[in-house]
Amino acid sequence: MLKTFKVITVIILISSSFIFGNPALFKAKKEFILNHINKKIELLNSFKSCVSNATKQSDLKKCRQNHKASIAKLKEEARAKREEFKSKK
């Protein structure tokens, strides 16, 4: 009975460290995600404005190309940051 209690206690302690993890890392991840969402919103608003101001097909094409490049850059930055977070685990 005592041995079982010790095993359960150890399991709970180990699992709690996985569940709660590093609070500083969690805070950094949360802040990064919120900033990433805000950047996406800014890019979409910029894209919307560009499309609204377009007067011909070539303008629309430029808007789309610029937006696509901006999104690709944002994705690369996010990928690098995720790798950084993984290495801190």
Secondary structure, 3 states (H helix, E strand, C coil): CHHHHHHHHHHHHHHHHHHHCCHHHHHHHHHHHHHHHHHHHHHHHHHHHHHHHCCCHHHHHHHHHHHHHHHHHHHHHHHHHHHHHHHHC
